[in-house]
Amino acid sequence: MQLNLGQKIRELRQRDERTQEMLADALGVTSQAVSRWESNGGYPDMEFIPAIANYFHISIDELFGYSADRESKIEDILHKTDALLRRNGLSLKEGDPAEEFEACIETLRTALAEFPNEPRFLSRLAEALFYVGWKKHGARAKLEDGAIVEDAEHNAKNEYWREALLVSEKLINVSTTEEDRENAIYRSIYLHGRLGEYEKAKQLACKQHSVRISREMLLPLAANGTEKAHYQGLRILSLINNLGDAVQDAIYRQPKLYSSAYCLQVFESVLGLYETVFSDGRCGHWHFDISMLCFQISYHAEKFCKDRDKALMYFDKGFDHFTAYKKVMQEDCVYTAPLVAHLKYSYSNRKQPHPVASDYLQTKLEGYSEEFLTELRKNEKYAECFV
């Protein structure tokens, strides 16, 4: 075991392209000491073992060569935590057992003590802390000069969000998947903003690429023929999706705009883009995104515009799109509309498949008037919404 320790340190250092001097500086020892370890002329004191493992983002067991069961143990922990975290799509609503999520958080904290900086644990812990922070502490905003601004004083007391921010920032700096890194950056900027740390949020945001050189924009330039057409389709849909998010965020920050007929117009315009692209109605996995947009339009039509016919029409559209989404969940999609005819998209390869929560449809009923719900109950088509 001791003989392998020096060899393991050398292998890890070379893997990460670190010099003996860099490792020595990080540990607070001399480079000669590191050289002795690697040449088996001496061994690190036990007090340095956790620091060495942490430096290379591995567990202490792996540092000593006991990695045969490492992955299976990690997978077992992930299986247990994901069983809870993916329930209801990580949405903590009234009645959800927050204590179970807290137990999951403790499991992940314990796992990270054994496997320092394991990206998969960090990713799930950041998610869990973020959503539990919503459940137990919430976030506040206030109206100033007709616009909604964060109540940073209140939000800064959210210890779950504070920890989620620390975990997310750590995740940015460890070896991980690009998806996890993107989520960590997004969450860090979001939380800095919610907590009133706007300069930190801006600094991190300014370090990222512009829309122009995102992978969705660049991949069409890197391909040819049908592959190019595939990436062009992805670029179009990514831009529509992000446009919808940008419009929604801007509207929600202006209460007068949020409750206006103009808001409804804007949402309908975004929906129109989707419907133009998917001119034949075959939307594949984007049925889910479109269903959420339709339900949003329906809610605004009923709540603020008092247009029950339009509200019913868009609720029906949202229901149909969600039903279509469930049918294609486990299938590879075939797209035939002109702009996306060459799009090849497999559910199994989708980066972040939307979870289909058992109560997804019930959540879409929240906020409607009782008269509107009574109208829905009359139609057997919507029976599963009221289960």
C-alpha positions in Angstrom: 0.0 0.0 0.0 2.8 2.4 0.9 4.7 1.6 -2.2 1.7 2.3 -4.4 1.0 5.6 -2.6 4.0 7.4 -4.1 3.3 6.0 -7.5 -0.4 7.0 -7.2 0.6 10.6 -6.3 2.9 10.8 -9.3 0.2 9.4 -11.6 -2.4 11.8 -10.3 0.0 14.8 -10.6 0.8 13.9 -14.2 -2.8 13.3 -15.0 -3.7 16.8 -13.9 -0.6 18.3 -15.4 0.7 19.5 -12.1 4.4 20.0 -11.1 5.9 18.8 -7.8 6.3 22.4 -6.9 2.5 23.1 -7.5 1.5 20.2 -5.2 4.1 21.2 -2.6 2.8 24.8 -2.5 -0.8 23.6 -2.1 0.1 21.3 0.8 2.6 23.7 2.4 5.6 21.4 2.1 8.8 21.5 0.1 9.1 20.1 -3.4 11.8 17.9 -2.1 9.3 16.2 0.2 7.0 15.5 -2.7 9.9 14.1 -4.7 10.7 11.8 -1.8 7.2 10.5 -1.6 7.1 9.8 -5.3 10.4 8.0 -5.3 9.4 5.9 -2.2 12.0 7.6 -0.1 9.4 8.6 2.4 5.6 8.9 2.9 3.3 11.8 3.7 2.2 12.2 7.3 -1.3 11.1 7.9 -2.4 14.7 8.4 -1.6 15.4 4.7 -3.6 12.4 3.3 -7.1 14.2 3.2 -5.5 17.3 1.7 -3.8 15.2 -1.1 -7.1 13.4 -1.8 -8.9 16.7 -1.9 -6.3 18.3 -4.2 -6.8 15.6 -6.8 -10.6 15.4 -6.3 -10.6 11.8 -5.2 -11.5 9.8 -2.1 -8.9 8.7 0.4 -9.7 5.1 -0.5 -9.0 5.8 -4.1 -5.7 7.5 -3.1 -4.6 4.3 -1.4 -5.7 2.1 -4.3 -9.0 0.8 -2.9 -11.1 2.0 -5.9 -12.6 -1.4 -6.9 -15.8 -0.7 -5.0 -15.7 3.1 -5.3 -18.0 3.4 -8.3 -20.5 0.8 -7.1 -20.7 2.6 -3.8 -21.2 6.0 -5.5 -23.9 4.5 -7.8 -25.7 3.1 -4.8 -25.8 6.4 -3.0 -26.9 8.2 -6.2 -29.7 5.6 -6.7 -31.0 6.3 -3.2 -30.8 10.0 -3.5 -32.2 10.2 -7.0 -35.2 8.2 -6.0 -36.2 11.1 -3.9 -34.8 14.1 -5.7 -36.4 13.2 -9.0 -39.8 12.6 -7.4 -42.1 15.4 -8.6 -39.2 16.8 -10.5 -37.5 18.3 -7.4 -40.6 20.5 -6.8 -41.3 21.1 -3.1 -44.8 22.1 -2.6 -47.2 22.3 0.3 -47.5 18.8 1.7 -44.2 17.4 0.4 -42.2 15.8 3.1 -39.4 18.3 3.5 -37.8 16.2 6.2 -37.1 13.5 3.6 -35.3 16.0 1.5 -33.3 17.1 4.5 -32.3 13.5 5.1 -31.2 13.3 1.5 -29.1 16.4 2.0 -27.4 14.9 5.0 -26.7 11.7 3.0 -25.0 13.8 0.3 -23.0 15.7 2.8 -21.8 12.5 4.4 -21.0 11.1 1.0 -18.9 14.1 0.1 -16.9 13.7 3.3 -15.9 10.2 2.0 -15.6 11.2 -1.6 -14.3 14.8 -1.6 -15.5 17.0 -4.5 -17.3 14.1 -6.3 -19.1 16.2 -9.0 -22.2 14.0 -9.0 -22.8 14.5 -5.3 -22.0 18.2 -5.5 -24.5 18.6 -8.3 -27.3 16.9 -6.5 -26.6 18.6 -3.2 -26.7 22.0 -4.8 -30.1 21.1 -6.4 -31.5 19.8 -3.1 -30.3 22.8 -1.1 -31.8 25.2 -3.6 -35.2 23.7 -3.6 -35.3 23.1 0.2 -34.3 26.7 0.6 -37.5 27.6 -1.4 -39.6 25.4 0.8 -38.3 26.3 4.2 -37.3 29.9 3.8 -38.7 31.2 0.5 -37.7 34.3 -1.3 -39.2 37.8 -1.1 -39.4 40.7 -3.5 -41.0 44.1 -3.2 -42.4 46.7 -5.5 -40.3 49.8 -6.2 -41.2 52.4 -8.9 -43.5 49.9 -10.6 -40.9 47.1 -10.8 -40.3 44.1 -8.6 -36.9 44.1 -6.8 -35.4 41.5 -4.6 -35.7 41.7 -0.9 -32.0 40.9 -0.4 -32.1 41.4 3.3 -34.6 38.7 3.7 -33.2 36.3 1.1 -29.7 36.6 2.6 -30.9 34.8 5.7 -31.6 31.7 3.6 -28.8 29.4 4.9 -29.8 26.7 2.4 -29.2 29.1 -0.5 -25.9 30.2 1.1 -24.7 26.6 1.1 -26.2 25.9 -2.3 -24.1 28.8 -3.6 -20.9 27.5 -2.0 -21.5 24.0 -3.4 -22.3 25.4 -6.9 -19.1 27.5 -6.9 -17.1 24.5 -5.9 -18.7 22.5 -8.7 -17.7 25.1 -11.3 -14.0 24.4 -10.4 -13.9 20.6 -10.3 -13.8 18.2 -13.2 -17.4 17.6 -14.2 -19.7 17.4 -17.2 -20.4 20.5 -19.2 -24.1 20.3 -18.3 -23.3 20.2 -14.5 -20.9 23.1 -15.0 -23.5 25.2 -16.9 -26.1 24.5 -14.2 -23.7 25.4 -11.5 -22.8 28.7 -13.2 -26.5 29.5 -13.8 -27.5 28.7 -10.2 -24.5 30.7 -8.8 -25.4 33.8 -10.8 -29.1 33.4 -9.9 -28.4 33.0 -6.2 -25.9 35.9 -6.1 -28.7 38.0 -7.5 -31.3 36.8 -5.1 -29.0 37.4 -2.2 -28.2 41.0 -3.4 -24.7 40.2 -4.4 -25.1 41.8 -7.8 -21.4 42.6 -8.5 -20.4 39.0 -7.9 -23.2 37.9 -10.2 -22.1 40.3 -12.9 -18.5 39.3 -12.6 -19.3 35.6 -13.0 -21.7 36.4 -15.9 -19.2 38.5 -17.7 -16.7 35.6 -17.7 -19.1 33.5 -19.8 -19.4 33.4 -23.6 -21.9 35.5 -25.5 -24.9 34.0 -27.3 -23.0 34.3 -30.6 -20.4 31.7 -29.6 -22.6 29.3 -27.8 -22.4 25.7 -29.0 -26.0 26.0 -30.4 -24.9 28.9 -32.6 -21.5 27.4 -33.6 -22.3 23.8 -34.4 -24.1 24.6 -37.7 -20.8 26.1 -38.8 -18.9 23.0 -38.0 -21.0 20.6 -40.0 -22.3 19.9 -43.5 -25.3 18.4 -45.3 -28.0 16.8 -43.1 -25.8 17.1 -40.0 -25.7 20.8 -40.6 -29.5 20.9 -41.0 -29.8 19.0 -37.7 -27.8 21.6 -35.8 -29.6 24.4 -37.5 -32.9 23.0 -36.2 -31.4 22.8 -32.7 -30.2 26.4 -32.9 -33.7 27.7 -33.9 -35.4 25.8 -31.1 -32.9 26.8 -28.5 -33.3 30.5 -29.5 -37.1 30.2 -29.2 -36.9 28.5 -25.9 -34.5 31.1 -24.5 -36.6 33.9 -26.0 -39.6 32.5 -24.1 -37.7 32.5 -20.8 -36.4 36.0 -21.4 -39.8 37.4 -22.2 -41.4 35.6 -19.2 -38.8 36.9 -16.8 -39.1 40.5 -18.1 -42.9 40.4 -17.8 -43.0 38.9 -14.3 -40.9 41.7 -13.0 -43.5 44.3 -14.0 -46.8 43.6 -12.2 -48.9 45.9 -14.4 -47.5 44.2 -17.5 -48.0 40.8 -16.0 -51.8 41.3 -15.6 -52.3 43.0 -19.0 -53.7 41.8 -22.3 -50.4 42.7 -23.8 -48.7 39.9 -21.7 -51.1 37.5 -23.3 -50.2 38.7 -26.8 -46.5 38.3 -26.1 -46.9 34.7 -24.9 -49.1 33.9 -27.9 -46.4 35.3 -30.2 -43.8 32.9 -28.7 -46.2 30.0 -29.1 -46.7 31.1 -32.7 -43.0 30.7 -33.3 -43.1 27.1 -32.0 -46.2 26.4 -34.1 -44.6 27.9 -37.2 -41.5 25.7 -36.8 -43.5 22.6 -36.0 -45.9 23.3 -38.8 -47.2 19.7 -38.9 -47.8 19.4 -35.2 -45.0 16.8 -34.6 -43.1 18.6 -31.9 -41.3 15.6 -30.3 -39.8 16.4 -26.9 -40.7 20.1 -27.3 -44.3 19.1 -26.7 -43.5 19.6 -23.0 -42.2 23.1 -23.4 -45.1 24.0 -25.5 -47.6 22.5 -23.0 -46.2 24.7 -20.3 -46.5 27.8 -22.5 -50.1 26.9 -23.4 -51.1 26.4 -19.7 -49.5 29.8 -19.0 -51.5 31.5 -21.7 -54.7 29.7 -20.5 -54.1 30.9 -16.9 -53.6 34.6 -18.0 -56.6 34.5 -20.3 -58.9 33.3 -17.4 -57.3 35.2 -14.5 -56.6 38.6 -16.0 -58.5 38.9 -19.3 -61.6 37.1 -18.2 -61.7 35.3 -21.5 -63.0 31.9 -20.6 -63.3 30.6 -24.1 -59.6 31.4 -24.9 -58.6 30.0 -21.5 -60.4 26.7 -22.3 -58.9 26.6 -25.8 -55.3 27.0 -24.6 -55.8 24.6 -21.6 -57.0 22.0 -24.1 -53.9 22.7 -26.3 -51.6 22.4 -23.2 -53.3 19.1 -22.3 -52.9 17.7 -25.8 -49.2 18.7 -26.0 -48.5 17.1 -22.6 -50.3 13.9 -23.6 -48.2 13.8 -26.8 -45.1 14.4 -24.8 -45.8 11.4 -22.6 -46.2 9.2 -25.7 -42.8 10.1 -27.1 -40.9 10.1 -23.8 -39.2 6.8 -24.4 -39.0 7.0 -28.1 -36.7 8.5 -30.7 -38.6 11.3 -32.4 -39.2 11.7 -36.1 -39.5 15.3 -37.2 -41.0 16.2 -40.6 -41.6 20.0 -40.6 -39.3 21.7 -43.1 -37.1 23.6 -40.7 -36.5 20.5 -38.5 -36.9 17.7 -40.9 -33.3 16.6 -40.4 -33.4 16.9 -36.6 -32.3 13.7 -35.0 -33.1 13.7 -31.3 -33.2 10.7 -29.0 -34.9 10.9 -25.6 -32.1 8.9 -24.1 -29.6 11.5 -25.3 -31.5 14.5 -24.2 -29.3 16.4 -21.7 -32.0 17.3 -19.2 -35.2 15.4 -19.8 -38.2 17.0 -18.2 -39.4 14.8 -15.3 -43.1 13.8 -15.7 -44.3 14.3 -12.2 -47.4 12.3 -11.2 -49.1 15.5 -10.2 -47.9 17.7 -13.0 -51.4 18.3 -14.4 -52.8 19.0 -10.9 -50.3 21.8 -10.5 -51.5 23.4 -13.7 -54.9 23.9 -12.1 -53.6 26.1 -9.3 -54.9 29.7 -9.5 -57.9 29.1 -11.7 -61.3 30.2 -10.5 -63.7 27.6 -9.2 -66.0 28.3 -12.1 -63.3 27.4 -14.6 -62.4 24.2 -12.7 -66.1 23.2 -12.7 -66.1 23.6 -16.5 -63.0 21.4 -16.8 -64.6 18.7 -14.6 -67.5 18.4 -17.0 -65.1 17.1 -19.7 -64.0 13.5 -19.1 -61.0 14.2 -21.2 -59.4 16.0 -18.3 -60.3 13.4 -15.6 -56.6 12.7 -14.8 -56.2 16.4 -13.8 -58.4 15.8 -10.8 -57.1 12.4 -9.6 
